[in-house]
């Protein structure tokens, strides 16, 4: 135990302060500043601001040469109204920390407290407060920032809280732990007409109504109701998330429509296949209906894969801290942009139970369990001491 009860009271208050003022992806300026103001009193050796946007890298150097270890959290919140009714609930309408990134960042702040009291014996520890995880853009932007070349790690680790898993239990495994996903935006364009003479125009209505079920049918290995589901290697899934057509008027037969969907696969290779299938389907249906079309992609997440070496570091720490672990709920259908750190280092992510009956992530009644601050910090600090001394 490196955190006292007084420490945990103060850290909990800090987490709830972050919770009250959420900022969505790309807008995390004030959140990053709150973290910096709080952690700079711990006298780290270096702080890099504005990394990949509003990212913050807080660096503690060891006394001897050794491995460079990066531990990542996320700064961003979600564009969702919070409905917890808590005294510290969001003060920003339409935005809320409903994924627990406020808690993850507080865990990293607690590591700063521990490292300020006892520097690593060797190597370097980088506390990476990453922006824009929810859009899939943040990790890529951090890696592309020229200043990241100065702190490229040997090992990268991260966590995410997981409702449904018993409080304080961990789920971890080698290999793919999060699916690849991306948003596809399909725009259809025809010709308007008077609503009394729709035959004089080219409406996207039939194409839109055909595309939605056809895209969903591209799925393979989908879950069945009331059955446990683990995605297999051929898993593919399409979820329709938004559709719009024409103007809000009764006198116009529409010309334009837009359809958004999320494509999801277990591997990046399968994502390429699914994208090709979706594009071929759009082309066929649009041409059949004499429509012009365009396709764009957004919110691009690569699959997240745990390396054997980094996974071993985490499991060794779990055993030392007597924290129960298994492979429950893995691999997950949800996506995570942490996988991009695997392109520059050994990397692994573990999932920390938020409670079996806890509100789900991205739900308006979700809140991060403060009990996880101490547990997450203990796991990471054990990893630090095992690798860096």
Helices and strands as residue ranges (DSSP letters): H 5-20, H 29-39, G 40-42, E 46-51, E 55-61, E 64-74, H 101-117, E 122-130, H 138-144, G 146-151, E 155-163, E 170-171, E 175-178, E 180-189, E 193-194, G 195-200, H 205-216, E 236-245, E 252-253, E 256-265, H 268-288, E 292-301, E 304-306, H 308-320, E 325-326, G 337-343, E 346-355, H 371-388
